[in-house]
Amino acid sequence: MDVVFFFEVLISGMLSGVMYSLVALGFVLIYKASGVFNFAQGAMVLLAALTFVRFLEMGLPIWLALSLTLLVMVVLAVLIEKLVLSHLVNQPLIILFMATIGLNFFLEGLAQGVWDSQVHGLDLGIEDVPLAAVEEVTGMFISVFDVVAAVIAGSLVLVLSIVFHKTKVGRALRAVSDDHQAAMSVGIPLDRLWAIVWAIAGVVALVAGALWGQRLGVQFSLSIIALKALPVLILGGFNSILGAIVAGLLIGSGEKLAEVFLGPYVGGGIEAFFPYVLAMLILFIRPEGLFGDKIIERV
């Protein structure tokens, strides 16, 4: 086996895995704030990417298009909190989950109704060519886009990890996730927290949508990318930011290595289902994920 080629595939997979971690982070943020899986995260990625690319197509500078899209996502977060979530405080988690399913279909329809359902090319000015310095030194073909995207996504993940582990907002989120009513009884403003977290999830959706939009084009299938985050969440744990990072790297590298080295023996296409098989195996061993909190039932 060519060692250089092995590490080329491994590094390429890890760089893709960082972007999986970014998508998964949106789910983790909402879960930490409400204790529910946000089924609408994929639709938020689609809405953010489509809004961003249409602003660019209007001739706006990229910084202005980015700023306006951020504003749209923040306003959307506030509206979701005021019109939907505020009416569901202390309701069973299944009610909140069903609400996010409804939001998913609404946001998908909103994105394509306000803008359109066509495929749009997105150019962020990042070339998808081999990194010359790495190629000269190691002989490996590592994409410039993969490296830049990984740095952007990794930086955002790192900042959010610090915010949610070292600030009052992070501590309040853990309290809210454990018990809405108890958190409110000690003065934690649930409505404000939910608005903040959904706004941050909107920012994450914009970054993920922009990066994946350049690679795949801005189209309806961007909302399906959210499904790629499911095995990442299962592997890392639904309430762990660190778990989302590590699991994203494992899933990204694992699927690439499996496709290249195992795919030829099973007819190819293993990359599409390998993450879900890995997640299923982890569920048998550790249902809460590698970094998730242990589930303790008192009877």
C-alpha positions in Angstrom: 0.0 0.0 0.0 1.3 3.5 -0.9 1.8 5.3 2.4 1.7 8.7 0.8 -1.7 7.9 -0.9 -3.1 6.5 2.4 -2.3 9.8 4.2 -3.6 11.8 1.3 -7.0 10.1 1.6 -6.9 10.3 5.4 -6.2 14.0 5.5 -8.7 14.8 2.8 -11.3 12.9 4.7 -10.5 14.7 7.9 -10.8 18.0 6.2 -14.2 17.1 5.0 -15.0 15.8 8.5 -14.5 19.3 9.9 -17.4 20.5 7.7 -19.5 17.6 8.9 -18.7 18.8 12.5 -19.9 22.2 11.6 -23.3 21.0 10.4 -23.5 18.7 13.5 -22.7 21.7 15.7 -26.0 23.4 14.7 -27.9 20.3 16.0 -25.8 20.3 19.3 -26.5 23.9 20.0 -30.2 23.5 19.8 -30.1 20.3 21.7 -28.2 21.9 24.5 -30.8 24.7 24.7 -34.0 22.7 24.5 -33.1 19.0 24.8 -34.6 18.3 21.4 -33.3 17.3 18.0 -33.7 20.2 15.6 -35.0 18.6 12.5 -35.0 22.0 10.7 -31.2 22.5 10.7 -30.9 21.3 7.2 -33.6 23.7 6.0 -31.7 26.5 7.8 -28.6 25.6 5.8 -30.5 25.8 2.6 -32.2 29.1 3.4 -29.0 30.7 4.5 -27.0 29.5 1.4 -29.8 30.5 -1.0 -30.3 33.9 0.6 -26.5 34.5 0.4 -26.1 33.5 -3.2 -29.1 35.5 -4.4 -27.8 38.6 -2.7 -24.5 38.0 -4.5 -26.3 37.6 -7.8 -27.9 41.0 -7.2 -24.5 42.5 -7.5 -23.9 43.1 -3.8 -20.3 42.9 -2.5 -19.6 39.7 -0.7 -19.2 41.4 2.7 -22.6 43.2 2.3 -24.3 40.0 1.1 -22.8 38.1 4.1 -23.9 40.8 6.6 -27.5 40.9 5.2 -27.8 37.1 5.3 -26.6 37.1 8.9 -29.3 39.7 9.7 -31.9 37.6 8.0 -30.9 34.5 10.0 -30.9 36.5 13.3 -34.3 37.9 12.6 -35.5 34.4 11.6 -34.2 33.1 15.0 -36.1 35.8 16.9 -39.3 35.1 15.0 -39.0 31.3 15.6 -38.6 32.0 19.3 -41.5 34.4 19.5 -44.0 32.6 17.2 -43.2 29.0 17.9 -40.9 28.2 20.8 -42.3 30.6 23.4 -45.7 28.8 23.2 -44.1 25.4 23.8 -42.2 26.0 27.1 -42.6 23.0 29.5 -44.3 20.9 26.8 -43.1 17.3 26.3 -40.0 17.0 24.1 -41.9 15.2 21.4 -44.0 18.4 20.9 -40.9 20.4 20.4 -39.5 17.8 18.0 -42.7 17.8 16.0 -42.5 21.6 15.9 -39.0 21.5 14.3 -40.3 19.0 11.7 -43.0 21.6 10.8 -40.3 24.3 10.7 -38.3 22.2 8.4 -41.0 22.1 5.7 -41.9 25.7 6.3 -38.3 27.0 5.9 -37.7 24.8 2.8 -40.9 26.2 1.2 -40.0 29.8 2.3 -36.5 29.6 0.8 -37.7 28.4 -2.5 -40.8 30.6 -2.5 -39.0 33.8 -1.8 -36.1 33.0 -4.0 -36.4 30.0 -6.4 -35.7 26.3 -6.7 -32.9 26.5 -9.3 -29.3 25.3 -8.9 -26.9 28.3 -8.3 -23.2 28.3 -8.5 -21.4 29.9 -5.6 -17.8 31.2 -5.8 -16.3 32.4 -2.5 -12.9 33.1 -4.2 -11.4 29.9 -2.8 -9.7 27.8 -5.5 -10.3 24.0 -5.5 -6.8 23.1 -6.6 -3.9 21.2 -5.0 -1.9 23.0 -2.4 1.4 23.6 -4.1 3.6 23.7 -1.0 2.2 20.4 0.3 2.5 18.7 -3.1 6.1 19.8 -3.5 7.2 18.6 0.0 5.1 15.4 0.4 3.7 14.6 -3.0 0.2 14.6 -1.6 -2.7 16.3 -3.5 -4.5 18.3 -0.8 -7.1 20.8 -2.0 -6.7 24.5 -1.1 -10.5 24.7 -0.7 -10.5 21.8 1.8 -7.8 23.4 3.9 -9.4 26.9 3.9 -12.9 25.4 4.6 -11.5 23.3 7.4 -9.7 26.4 9.0 -12.9 28.5 8.8 -15.1 25.7 10.1 -12.6 24.7 12.8 -12.2 28.3 14.0 -15.9 28.7 14.3 -16.3 25.4 16.2 -13.4 26.5 18.5 -14.9 29.9 19.3 -18.3 28.4 20.0 -16.8 25.7 22.1 -15.1 28.3 24.3 -18.3 30.4 24.5 -20.4 27.4 25.7 -17.9 26.1 28.1 -16.4 29.2 29.7 -19.3 31.8 29.7 -22.5 32.3 31.6 -24.5 31.5 28.5 -22.9 28.1 28.4 -23.8 27.4 32.0 -27.3 28.6 31.5 -27.7 26.4 28.5 -26.8 23.3 30.5 -29.3 24.3 33.1 -32.1 24.8 30.5 -31.3 21.5 28.8 -31.7 19.7 32.1 -35.0 21.3 33.2 -36.8 24.2 31.6 -39.0 25.0 34.6 -36.2 24.8 37.1 -34.0 27.0 35.0 -36.8 29.6 34.8 -37.4 29.4 38.5 -33.8 30.6 39.2 -34.1 33.5 36.8 -32.7 32.2 33.6 -34.5 34.0 30.7 -35.5 31.0 28.6 -36.9 33.1 25.7 -33.7 35.1 25.4 -31.5 32.0 25.5 -33.5 30.2 22.8 -33.4 33.3 20.6 -29.6 33.6 21.1 -29.0 29.9 20.4 -31.2 29.8 17.3 -29.4 32.9 16.0 -26.0 31.2 16.5 -27.4 28.1 14.8 -28.3 30.4 11.9 -24.8 31.7 11.7 -23.5 28.1 11.7 -26.0 27.3 9.0 -24.8 30.2 6.9 -21.1 29.1 7.1 -22.0 25.5 6.4 -24.3 26.5 3.5 -21.7 28.7 1.9 -18.9 26.2 2.1 -21.0 23.3 0.9 -22.7 25.6 -1.6 -19.4 26.2 -3.4 -18.6 22.5 -3.5 -22.0 21.1 -4.5 -23.9 24.2 -5.7 -26.7 25.9 -3.9 -29.7 23.7 -4.4 -32.4 21.8 -2.5 -30.1 18.9 -1.8 -28.2 21.1 0.7 -30.9 20.4 3.2 -30.1 16.7 2.8 -26.6 17.3 4.0 -28.0 17.5 7.5 -28.5 13.7 7.3 -24.7 13.5 7.1 -24.6 15.0 10.6 -26.7 12.2 12.1 -23.9 9.6 12.4 -21.7 12.4 13.7 -24.2 13.2 16.4 -24.7 9.5 17.3 -21.0 8.9 17.4 -20.0 12.0 19.4 -23.1 12.5 21.6 -26.0 14.9 21.0 -24.9 17.3 23.8 -21.2 17.4 23.3 -19.4 20.1 21.2 -16.1 18.2 21.6 -17.9 15.0 20.5 -19.2 16.8 17.3 -15.6 17.7 16.4 -14.0 14.3 17.1 -16.8 12.4 15.5 -16.8 14.6 12.4 -13.1 13.8 11.9 -13.7 10.1 12.5 -16.6 10.0 10.1 -14.9 12.1 7.4 -11.7 10.1 7.4 -13.4 6.7 7.9 -15.8 7.1 4.9 -13.0 8.2 2.6 -10.7 5.3 3.6 -13.5 2.8 3.4 -14.5 4.0 -0.1 -10.9 3.9 -1.4 -9.6 0.7 0.3 -12.8 -1.4 0.9 -15.0 -0.1 -1.9 -13.4 -2.1 -4.7 -14.2 -5.4 -2.8 -17.9 -4.6 -2.3 -18.7 -2.9 -5.6 -18.1 0.7 -4.5 -20.6 3.2 -3.0 -19.5 2.3 0.6 -18.9 6.0 1.4 -22.7 6.6 1.3 -23.6 4.1 4.1 -20.4 3.6 6.0 -21.0 6.4 8.5 -24.4 5.0 9.4 -23.0 1.5 9.9 -20.3 2.9 12.2 -23.0 4.9 14.1 -25.1 1.7 14.5 -22.2 -0.2 15.9 -21.5 2.6 18.4 -25.1 2.5 19.5 -24.7 -1.1 20.5 -21.6 -0.3 22.6 -22.3 3.1 24.0 -25.9 4.4 23.3 -25.1 8.0 24.5 -22.1 8.3 22.1 -18.4 8.6 22.8 -18.7 12.0 24.6 -22.4 12.1 25.5 -23.6 12.2 29.1 -24.4 8.8 30.5 -28.1 8.2 30.7 -29.1 7.5 34.4 -32.6 6.3 35.2 -33.8 6.6 38.8 -36.6 4.2 39.7 
